[in-house]
Amino acid sequence: MVNTKWGMNMADELTFGSVIAEARKGVGLSQKQLAERILREDGEPISPQYLNDIERDRRSPSSDHMVKEFAKALKLDADYLHYLNGRFPEPERRERMTPEQFEKAMVAFRKTETKSGGRR
């Protein structure tokens, strides 16, 4: 089954790098063009080689700031990118949720947090 929103076959393992690569290709950007749009905390763009390493899952974004930069540049959900980048508890990461499953889980989580008054 193909997920048209992400352009990926759902049998493929969704990783931060694979989602970034597919989204980049989907909007017609080269690695160099996307790298120029992803700014580190110091305001300098990342290198095309660093982006290549991220897309091939050899490296991960070094900060939450950078994950947000990818989300903004590619019009992706930052929460989902954080999930793919391993910023959620291990049991949730092992589930390898689709974007739609993740969105439903986040809505449910946020409702639980609201009912409990925020942090537990």
N, C-alpha and C positions, 0 to 999 in steps of 0.2 A: 504494500500500500504506500502511495506517495502522499506526503503531507505537502499540499500546495503552498501553504504559508511559508514554509522553510525550504521547499524545493528538494527535500531529502527523502530517501526511502526510509521508512520507519524501521526497517530491519537493520539499517546502519546504526552504529553507536553514535549517539549525539555527544559530542565533546565541545568544550569552549572553542577550540580551534576549528573544528569542522563547521560549527554554526557561523563563526566569523567568516570563514572562507566562502561558504555558500552565500551568505548575505552580501559580502563584498562583490562576488561575481554577479549576484542578482541585481545589484544597482549599477553594474558596469564600471567598477573602479579597479584600477591596477593595484598591486600591493604598494607600489610607490605612492600612488595618489592617496590611498587610505592611510598609510604611515604618516603622511604630511598632515593629516587631520587629527591624529591621535597625539595629544599633547601630554607630556609628563607634568608632574607638579611644578617643575621649574619653567614651564612654558615652552620647552623645546619639544619638537616632534620626535616620535620614536623612529628608529631606522627601519628601512624595508626588510633588512635581514632579521631583525627582532620580530617583526610581524610575520615573516615567513616561518620562523621558529614557533611562534604562537599557533599559526594555522596548522602546522604539522605536529602540534602537541608536544614539542620538545621543550617549550617554556610556557609559563603562565604569566598573565599580567601581574606586575609587582605590587599593585595597590588597588584599593577600591576606586580611587580616582580614575585610574586607567580603564577599569571595567566600565565606569560611567561614560568615559570618553567613547569607547566602542559602541555603547548603547546609543548615545547621542548621534554619532556619525553614521550609524547604520540603521537608525530608527528601530532598535530592538528593545525589549523589556530588560531593564537593568537587573531586576530581581532574578529573572531567569538566567541571565549571564552570570550573576553571582553564584547561583545554584550550580551551574555547569563548571564554574571555577573552583568548586569545592568549599564554598563559604557556608554551607548548611551542614547539619549533623550527618554523620556517616550513614545511618539507616535510610535517611531520605535520599542521599546520593546514590546508594546501592539500588534504589528502585528504578533509576534511569527513566524518569518520567518524560513524556512528550511535552511540548509546550502547553498544549491544552490541559493535560493532567496537572501540570505544575501550576497553571493559572488557577484552576479549581482549588488546589491545595492551598495556595496563597490566600484566596478569598476566604476559605474556611479558617485558616490560621488567623487572619486579621479579625474575623468575626469573634473568634475565641478570645483574642487579646482584648478586643473592645469590651466584651462581656465581663472579663476578669479585671478590668480596670487598668490594662496596660501590662507592665512587667509582672512576672510571677515570682 
